[in-house]
């Protein structure tokens, strides 16, 4: 089961997140999502647990609970939807 974890403290590490979820079962992986440019945490992560019952129990027990000073948002992750590509280059046609 892939679990979304939001509202993380920016100081949370993948190891501390894995340890926190391991009280509910075996954690296969934990991945904190980081900003491409700065490398800083974006405040959310994904935790993978192979046993769906353990994963659901973790969701039920941790959603809304405080961890490292922040109330977590924990739910089953949804598949990523296809988003239209955005051109991130500055518009050079503008004149000032």
Secondary structure by P-SEA (a helix, b strand, c coil): cbbbbccccccccaaaaaaaacccccccbbbbbbbcccccccccbbbbbccaaaaaaaaaaccccccccccccccccccccccccccccccccccc
